[in-house]
Amino acid sequence: MKHNTDNDTFGRDPQVRYMRQIFASIEAAQKRFLESAQIPVNDERLRQAREKALRFFERSWVEVLERTNASADTIAADIYLICLERAMAISGFEIPEGLSLCDHRLKKLVDEVIK
């Protein structure tokens, strides 16, 4: 059966495009974070840390957005990076000083939600 990818009406949905944009910003932020931390992409602990970070993110992001009254496109990547940093610490990574996010209020909210 041949699939016609030219008829991607799903991809034209504004909400789908919005979410794709958010996830692209999360991926870009993660890439910058890992490069800054000098974490090799083939580190065997990274997959487990990313899976944990995703679980933390899924548990926290909607509630944190509601509590901050912020839009997802402005803080979703920051929320994910907070979750990633926590997951990486649990997985045995050492995060260099000064690499952590500075928004302590946002970090506190994420920590409250995922505990």
N, C-alpha and C positions, 0 to 999 in steps of 0.2 A: 504494500500500500504506500503510495506516494503522499507525503505531507507537503502542503503548500505553506511555506513560511512567510510568503508575501502577505497573507491574510492574518497577520498577528493583531487581531483586534484587542486582545488582552493587553498588549504593549502600548496601545493608544489610550488606555484608561488613565486619566490624570492621577488617580490614587496609586496605581501601579507604578507609573513613572516617578512619582514622589518617593515611594518606598525604595525603588531602585536607586534613586539619587542618594537617599540616606545610607543604604548599604554600601554604595560606592564610596561615600565619605568615610564610613567605618573601615573599609578595607584599606583605603589610602592612609588613614591615621594609624592603623595597625602596622602597616609597612614602614612608615616613618619611625614609629616607636621601636620596632624590632631592629631597624637599622641603627638608630641612635643608641640602643642598648647593646649593639654588636652581638645580637643573638643570631647564630646561623640558622637558616631556614630548615636545615636537615637535622637539627637537634631533636633527638627522639622524644624528649619531654614536651616539645612544643605542641604536638597534636593533642595530647591529653590536656595541656593548659588551655588551648583554644576551645576544646570541648567544654571544659569547666567554665571558661569565660562566657561562652554562649549561654550556658544554663543560668549563670548569674545575671547576664544581660536580660534574658527572657523573663526572669523573675522580677527584675527591678525597673526596667525602662519605662513602662507605662505608668507605674505608680510615681516614679521620680518626676516624670513629665507633668503629671497632674499636680504634684506637690509644689513644683517650681513654677507652674503656669507657663512654661517655656514651650517652644515648638520643637518638634523632633529634629528638624534639620539644623537647629542651632546647638543642641547638646547631646544628641545620640552618640556621636563619636566619642565625646568625653566620657559619657557613661560607660560605653564599651571599654575604653582604655582603663578606667578604674577597675572594671571587672577583670580585664586581662591581667592587669598588674597583680591583683589579688590572687588570681588563678596561677600565675607564674610563680609567685612566692610560695604557694602551697605545693607546687610541682618542683620546687628546689632551685629555682632561678634566683640569682641575686640581681636586683635592679639597681643600677648605678644611682648614686645620690644626684639630686637635681633633675632627674628624668620624670619624676612623679608629677602628676597634675597639681597645680597650685590652688585650685578651687576647693578649699577644705569644706565648704558648705555642701557642695555637690557630692563630694566623697563621703561626708557624714550621712547624707540621705541614702546613698547607695548602700553603705554599710548597714544602716538601719533596716533597709528592706530585705537584704539578702542574708541576714543573720538567722 
